[in-house]
Amino acid sequence: MTQPRVQRPLRWNVWCDWRRWLVYTHRWLGIAGGLLFAVWFVSGIVLMYAGMPELTESKRLQRLPVLDLSLVSVAPGAAAAVVGASPSEMVVAMVGSRPVYRFPHAGRWTTVYADTGELFAGLTTEEAVAVAKRFGRDPAVTVEYDRLLTGPDQWTLQAASYRPLHRVTLRDENGTEVYVSNRTGQPMLETTSSTRGWAYAGAVLHWLYFTPFRQHGDVWLYSLIWLSILGCFGTLTGLVWGIWRLSPRHRYRLRLEGRSVTPYSGLMKWHHYSGLVFGLVTFTWILSGCLSLEPFAWHPGTAPTPEQEAAVVGAPFRLDAVSVDALRQSAALLGASVAARELEIVQFRGRLYLIGQDVETGRQRLISIQRPSDGVRERFAAEDVLEAGHRAMPRASVVDAVWLQEYDAYYYDRSNTRRLPVLRVRYDDAAQTWLYLDPFRGAIVRKEVLLTRINRWLYHGLHSLDFPFLYYQRPLWDVVVIVLSLGGLILSVTTLLPAWRRLRRHGRRPQRYSAARSRR
């Protein structure tokens, strides 16, 4: 007689146990993300010292052709009218032996010849090679044309405004590649074998900045955001579980190690200990990395609004007021003070100025185009910059206006490339706006509101540890960041072998199940 089948009661006490879900969640998030975390920590250390390849502004200016305005016959306003543009800035430079005007238009740089008024149609292969060879400054080096890039490659993902790009290879000992813009006729990027290699080991791995992935902007962005969110969740669950399982009274008795404060042995013991020591820092790094991607647009940017820029500039940009003779006269007076290879036409409080930077010393000077008799100056008058600060926020009162001779916690740069002094103006509006005005260019260089200041500490403070008491104390800052990174690396790599073993066991289960069924 067949015995009736007994219905077993559901084990609600097991499946509703929060500890079970906590440990399973942490375990499988760790298995899925352990290798990625390890890559993030190693590449983060590299990123401290080597970023993406770039062409510094000083080197770019030094390699440009000597500026010659004797052939200029078209006024800047007429050049902008060729393409129907209303630019907010304009650059006077050379392409080969011909002067050009260059200005932003429709999200890209547009170039017009200053001698004929014709739209710059781009460079031929031979012309691009000539530009790159002149940039290299070594006539003995063989220069080879590579290709015309209409889309991005690994190093030009952010160069849409300059494309198409000619990529030219210099057969030198550094493996140099020069990218020449077909829209400006000038080099815009230089890479070498060394900078490319370090960039792969640092920035590319850290940001998952692989071209096929990164060029799909939204997919890349939200993938990193959700990876970071899952990483935060995995780290938090590990912290909770690690503290829960810690026993200061040595109540765990292990077979080979005797009594212990942890129930784990081998690699998992080191994972437990490193998680207790470095888990919180790991969580803050992942969280701040997520905030760097500006998830869900929870705060505005630090660029000034168009209304604030217009108030300082004195919009609209009045290029019609610049004649060829006035441009030449101003450039000649400016050239007596600085050896500039490129000049900028800017507007400040309704007046147009010419700005040039010396290619050797890096010092900058400016002169009024409409009133060149006022002479060459280093920067705009302090009272004019202060008045511009008042006009930038007409519906708010100024709380204070301070000339910063040193960096503060929001306008700063360890390499000292940001100019000082700068005028910081604070307002009493609802957003608690701060504006930083550069007297050398007559422009707002940074805007801070309450939310961006909070983001500054949550992102830069937690991610780069750029706290004023530590950030400028090198090599102390380097030691602290590297030690914390190595701790996070130990936390990550100690899971890799146990994760592989667990995955291998789970992978064998279907085989064992299939073998058991075949024996029935």
C-alpha positions in Angstrom: 0.0 0.0 0.0 1.4 3.4 -1.0 2.0 5.8 1.8 0.3 9.2 1.5 2.6 12.0 0.6 3.3 14.4 3.5 3.0 18.1 2.7 6.0 19.9 4.4 5.4 23.2 6.0 6.9 26.3 4.3 10.1 27.5 6.1 9.0 31.1 6.5 11.5 31.6 9.3 14.4 31.0 6.8 13.1 32.8 3.8 12.0 35.9 5.8 15.3 36.0 7.7 16.9 39.4 6.8 20.4 38.0 7.5 19.9 35.4 4.7 19.0 38.1 2.2 21.8 40.3 3.4 24.5 37.8 3.0 23.2 36.5 -0.4 22.9 40.0 -1.8 26.4 40.9 -0.7 27.8 37.6 -1.9 26.4 37.8 -5.4 27.0 41.5 -5.9 30.6 40.8 -4.8 30.9 37.9 -7.3 29.6 40.1 -10.1 31.6 43.2 -9.3 34.8 42.0 -7.6 36.9 42.2 -10.6 35.5 45.6 -11.6 36.2 47.0 -8.2 39.8 45.7 -8.4 40.2 47.4 -11.8 38.8 50.7 -10.4 41.3 50.7 -7.5 44.4 50.0 -9.6 43.4 52.4 -12.4 42.5 55.0 -9.8 46.1 55.0 -8.6 47.4 55.4 -12.1 44.9 58.2 -12.7 46.4 60.2 -9.9 49.4 60.8 -12.1 48.4 60.3 -15.7 45.1 61.2 -17.4 43.9 61.3 -21.0 46.4 62.6 -23.6 46.2 66.3 -24.2 47.9 69.2 -26.0 48.7 71.9 -23.4 47.7 75.4 -24.3 51.2 76.7 -23.9 52.6 74.0 -26.3 49.8 74.6 -28.8 50.5 78.3 -28.9 54.3 77.8 -29.2 53.9 75.6 -32.3 51.5 77.9 -34.2 52.8 79.9 -37.2 53.9 83.5 -36.5 50.9 85.8 -36.7 50.8 88.2 -39.7 47.9 90.5 -40.1 49.3 92.4 -43.0 47.1 90.4 -45.4 43.9 90.9 -43.5 41.3 92.7 -45.7 38.0 91.5 -44.3 36.6 92.9 -41.0 35.5 90.4 -38.3 31.8 91.3 -38.6 31.9 90.6 -42.4 33.5 87.2 -41.7 30.8 86.2 -39.3 28.2 87.3 -41.7 29.5 84.9 -44.3 28.0 82.0 -42.3 25.2 84.0 -40.7 26.8 83.6 -37.2 26.4 85.7 -34.1 29.4 84.5 -32.1 30.2 85.4 -28.5 34.0 85.3 -29.1 36.4 85.3 -32.1 40.0 84.2 -32.6 42.5 85.7 -35.1 45.1 83.1 -36.1 47.0 81.7 -39.1 46.4 78.6 -41.3 49.6 78.1 -43.1 50.5 81.6 -44.4 47.0 83.0 -44.4 45.2 84.8 -41.6 41.9 83.5 -40.5 39.0 84.2 -38.1 37.8 81.3 -36.0 34.6 81.3 -33.9 32.1 78.9 -32.4 28.9 78.4 -34.5 26.2 75.8 -34.2 28.2 73.8 -31.7 31.3 73.6 -33.9 34.3 75.8 -34.7 33.9 77.7 -38.0 36.9 79.2 -39.8 36.8 82.0 -42.4 39.8 83.4 -44.3 40.6 87.0 -43.2 42.1 87.9 -46.5 39.3 86.9 -48.8 36.3 86.3 -46.6 36.0 82.7 -48.0 34.8 79.9 -45.8 37.7 77.6 -44.9 37.0 74.3 -46.7 39.4 72.1 -44.8 42.9 70.7 -45.4 44.1 68.4 -48.1 46.1 65.3 -47.0 49.4 67.1 -48.0 48.4 70.2 -46.1 47.5 68.2 -42.9 50.9 66.5 -43.1 52.6 69.9 -43.5 50.8 71.2 -40.4 51.8 68.1 -38.4 55.4 68.3 -39.5 55.7 71.9 -38.6 54.2 71.1 -35.2 56.8 68.4 -34.6 59.6 70.8 -35.4 62.1 68.1 -36.4 62.6 68.1 -40.2 64.4 64.8 -40.0 61.4 62.9 -38.6 59.3 61.0 -41.2 55.7 62.0 -41.2 53.0 59.7 -42.5 49.3 60.4 -43.0 47.1 58.0 -41.2 43.4 58.8 -41.9 40.6 61.3 -41.8 38.4 60.7 -38.8 34.8 61.7 -39.2 33.9 60.0 -36.0 35.7 59.6 -32.7 38.6 57.3 -31.9 39.8 56.4 -28.4 41.3 59.9 -27.7 38.9 62.2 -29.5 35.6 61.3 -27.9 35.1 64.8 -26.6 36.3 66.6 -29.8 33.1 66.8 -31.8 33.4 70.6 -32.3 36.7 70.0 -34.1 35.8 67.1 -36.4 36.6 65.9 -39.0 40.2 65.3 -37.8 43.3 64.3 -39.7 45.4 61.8 -37.8 49.1 62.0 -38.7 51.9 59.8 -37.4 55.3 61.1 -36.6 57.9 58.3 -36.9 59.8 59.5 -33.9 61.1 57.7 -30.8 58.0 58.7 -28.8 55.5 57.2 -31.3 53.8 60.6 -31.6 50.4 61.0 -33.3 49.1 64.5 -34.1 45.4 65.3 -34.7 44.8 68.2 -37.0 41.3 69.7 -37.1 39.8 70.0 -40.5 37.6 72.8 -39.2 40.3 75.1 -37.7 43.4 73.9 -39.7 45.4 73.6 -36.5 46.6 70.8 -34.3 44.2 70.1 -31.4 45.7 66.9 -29.8 49.0 65.1 -29.4 49.5 61.6 -28.2 52.5 59.4 -27.7 53.1 55.8 -27.0 53.6 56.6 -23.3 50.6 58.8 -22.8 48.4 56.3 -24.7 49.6 53.4 -22.6 49.2 55.2 -19.3 45.7 56.5 -20.4 44.6 52.9 -21.0 45.9 51.8 -17.6 44.3 54.8 -15.9 41.5 56.8 -17.3 40.1 54.3 -19.9 39.9 51.5 -17.4 38.7 53.7 -14.5 35.9 55.3 -16.6 35.2 52.3 -18.8 36.0 54.7 -21.6 36.2 52.3 -24.5 35.2 53.9 -27.8 32.4 51.4 -28.8 30.9 51.8 -25.4 31.5 55.5 -24.7 30.2 56.8 -28.1 26.7 55.6 -27.0 26.5 58.3 -24.4 23.3 57.5 -22.7 24.1 53.7 -22.5 27.5 54.4 -21.1 26.2 57.0 -18.6 23.4 55.0 -17.1 25.5 51.8 -17.1 28.1 53.5 -14.9 25.4 55.0 -12.7 23.7 51.7 -12.0 26.9 49.9 -11.6 27.9 52.5 -9.0 24.5 52.2 -7.3 24.8 48.4 -7.1 28.4 48.8 -5.9 27.2 51.1 -3.1 24.5 48.6 -2.1 27.0 45.7 -2.2 29.5 47.6 0.0 26.9 48.6 2.5 25.5 45.1 2.9 29.1 43.9 3.4 29.7 46.5 6.1 26.5 45.5 8.0 27.3 41.8 7.7 30.9 42.2 8.6 30.1 44.1 11.8 27.4 41.6 12.6 29.8 38.7 12.3 32.6 40.3 14.2 33.1 38.8 17.7 35.6 40.7 19.9 35.2 37.9 22.5 36.8 35.2 20.3 33.7 33.0 20.4 34.5 31.4 17.0 36.5 28.2 17.2 38.2 27.4 13.9 39.8 24.0 13.1 43.3 25.2 12.3 43.4 28.6 13.9 41.7 28.1 17.3 39.5 30.8 18.7 39.0 33.8 16.4 37.0 37.1 16.2 35.9 36.1 12.7 34.1 33.0 11.5 36.1 33.0 8.3 39.5 31.6 7.4 41.9 32.0 4.5 41.2 34.7 1.9 37.7 35.3 3.3 39.3 36.2 6.7 41.3 38.9 5.0 38.3 40.0 3.1 36.4 40.4 6.4 39.2 42.4 8.1 39.9 44.6 5.1 36.1 45.3 4.8 35.9 46.4 8.3 38.9 48.8 7.9 38.4 50.0 4.3 34.7 49.3 3.6 33.5 52.7 4.5 36.1 54.5 2.3 35.2 52.1 -0.5 31.5 53.0 -0.2 32.3 56.8 -0.2 34.5 56.4 -3.3 31.8 54.5 -5.2 29.1 56.9 -4.1 31.2 60.0 -5.0 32.1 58.4 -8.3 28.5 58.0 -9.0 27.9 61.6 -8.1 30.5 62.7 -10.7 28.2 61.4 -13.4 25.5 63.8 -12.1 22.8 61.2 -11.7 19.2 62.4 -12.1 20.4 66.0 -12.6 20.1 66.8 -8.9 22.2 69.9 -9.1 23.0 72.6 -11.7 26.3 73.0 -13.3 29.1 75.5 -12.4 28.9 77.4 -15.7 27.3 80.8 -15.6 23.8 81.2 -17.1 23.4 82.9 -20.5 21.8 85.9 -18.7 24.7 86.3 -16.3 27.2 86.1 -19.2 25.3 88.6 -21.3 25.2 91.0 -18.4 28.9 90.9 -18.0 29.7 91.0 -21.7 27.2 93.6 -22.5 25.4 91.6 -25.2 25.1 91.5 -28.1 28.6 90.9 -29.4 29.2 94.0 -31.6 31.7 92.8 -34.2 30.5 95.5 -36.6 32.4 98.0 -34.5 35.8 96.5 -35.5 37.3 97.7 -38.7 40.4 96.2 -40.4 42.5 99.3 -39.6 41.4 99.2 -35.9 42.2 95.6 -35.7 45.7 96.1 -37.1 46.4 99.1 -35.0 45.4 97.4 -31.8 47.4 94.2 -32.7 50.5 96.3 -33.5 50.4 98.0 -30.1 49.7 94.7 -28.3 52.5 93.0 -30.3 55.0 95.4 -28.7 54.2 93.9 -25.3 53.6 90.2 -26.0 54.8 87.8 -28.8 51.4 86.3 -29.5 50.6 83.6 -32.1 46.9 84.0 -31.7 44.6 86.9 -30.7 41.2 86.8 -29.1 38.5 89.4 -29.6 36.4 89.6 -26.5 33.7 91.9 -25.2 33.5 93.3 -21.7 30.7 95.7 -20.6 29.9 96.5 -24.2 33.4 97.3 -25.4 35.6 95.1 -27.5 39.2 94.2 -26.6 42.0 92.3 -28.1 43.8 89.7 -25.8 47.1 88.1 -26.6 49.3 85.6 -24.6 53.1 85.6 -24.9 54.3 82.2 -26.2 57.4 82.2 -24.1 56.4 83.7 -20.7 52.7 82.9 -20.8 51.8 86.4 -19.6 48.7 87.9 -21.1 47.9 91.5 -22.1 44.8 93.2 -23.5 44.0 96.4 -25.3 40.8 98.2 -26.3 40.1 97.9 -30.0 37.8 101.0 -30.0 40.2 103.1 -27.8 43.7 101.8 -28.4 45.1 105.1 -27.1 44.2 103.8 -23.6 47.2 101.6 -23.9 48.1 97.9 -23.2 46.9 96.6 -19.8 47.4 93.4 -17.9 43.8 93.2 -16.7 40.6 95.1 -16.4 40.1 97.8 -13.7 38.9 96.4 -10.4 35.9 98.8 -10.2 34.8 97.7 -13.7 34.9 94.0 -12.7 33.0 94.8 -9.5 30.3 96.7 -11.5 30.0 93.7 -13.8 29.5 91.5 -10.7 26.6 93.7 -9.7 25.0 93.6 -13.1 25.3 89.8 -13.4 22.6 89.4 -10.7 20.4 92.5 -11.0 17.6 91.1 -8.8 19.8 90.1 -5.9 21.8 92.1 -3.4 25.6 91.6 -3.0 26.4 90.1 0.4 30.2 90.7 -0.1 32.7 91.0 -2.8 36.3 89.8 -2.1 39.4 89.7 -4.2 40.9 86.3 -3.7 44.7 86.3 -3.7 44.7 82.6 -2.9 42.4 79.7 -3.9 39.4 79.0 -1.8 37.6 75.7 -1.4 35.7 76.0 -4.6 38.0 77.9 -7.0 41.3 76.0 -6.8 43.8 74.1 -8.8 46.8 72.2 -7.5 48.8 72.9 -10.7 48.2 76.6 -10.2 47.0 77.1 -13.8 43.9 79.0 -12.7 44.7 82.7 -12.5 44.7 84.9 -9.4 43.5 87.3 -8.3 39.9 86.6 -8.9 36.8 88.5 -7.7 34.3 86.4 -5.6 30.9 88.0 -5.3 28.3 86.4 -3.0 24.6 87.2 -3.3 21.5 86.9 -1.1 19.3 85.1 -3.7 17.4 81.9 -2.9 20.0 79.7 -4.5 22.8 81.4 -2.5 24.8 82.2 -5.7 28.6 82.9 -5.7 30.2 84.2 -8.9 33.9 84.2 -9.6 35.0 86.9 -12.1 38.4 86.8 -13.9 39.8 90.3 -14.3 42.2 89.1 -17.0 39.4 88.2 -19.4 36.5 90.1 -18.0 34.4 87.0 -17.7 32.6 84.8 -15.2 34.8 81.7 -14.8 32.8 79.9 -12.2 29.3 79.9 -10.7 28.5 78.2 -7.4 25.1 77.8 -5.7 24.3 75.9 -2.5 23.7 72.6 -4.3 26.9 72.7 -6.3 28.9 73.5 -3.1 27.3 70.4 -1.5 28.2 68.4 -4.6 31.7 69.7 -4.4 32.3 68.0 -1.0 30.3 64.9 -1.8 32.1 64.3 -5.1 35.5 66.0 -5.1 36.0 65.9 -1.4 35.1 62.2 -1.0 36.5 61.0 -4.3 39.8 63.0 -4.6 40.2 63.7 -0.9 40.9 67.3 -1.9 40.3 68.7 1.5 42.4 71.9 2.0 44.3 70.5 5.0 45.4 67.5 2.9 45.2 68.3 -0.8 48.2 70.6 -0.9 50.3 68.5 1.5 52.3 66.3 -0.9 53.5 63.6 -0.6 51.2 63.1 2.4 48.1 63.2 0.1 49.7 60.7 -2.2 50.5 58.3 0.7 47.0 58.5 2.1 45.2 57.9 -1.2 47.5 55.1 -2.2 47.2 53.3 1.1 43.4 53.6 1.0 43.4 52.4 -2.6 45.6 49.4 -1.7 43.2 48.6 1.1 40.3 48.6 -1.3 42.3 46.5 -3.7 42.8 43.9 -1.0 39.1 44.0 -0.2 38.4 43.3 -3.9 41.0 40.7 -4.8 40.4 38.5 -1.8 37.0 37.7 -3.2 38.1 36.6 -6.7 39.3 33.1 -5.9 36.4 32.2 -3.6 34.1 33.7 -6.2 35.6 31.5 -8.9 35.3 28.4 -6.7 31.7 29.1 -5.9 30.8 29.7 -9.6 32.5 26.5 -10.5 30.5 24.6 -7.9 27.3 26.1 -9.2 28.3 25.3 -12.7 28.8 21.6 -11.9 25.3 21.2 -10.3 23.4 20.8 -13.6 26.0 18.1 -14.6 25.5 16.2 -11.4 21.7 16.6 -11.6 21.8 15.3 -15.2 24.0 12.4 -14.2 21.7 11.5 -11.3 18.7 11.4 -13.6 20.4 9.2 -16.1 21.1 6.6 -13.4 17.5 6.3 -12.5 
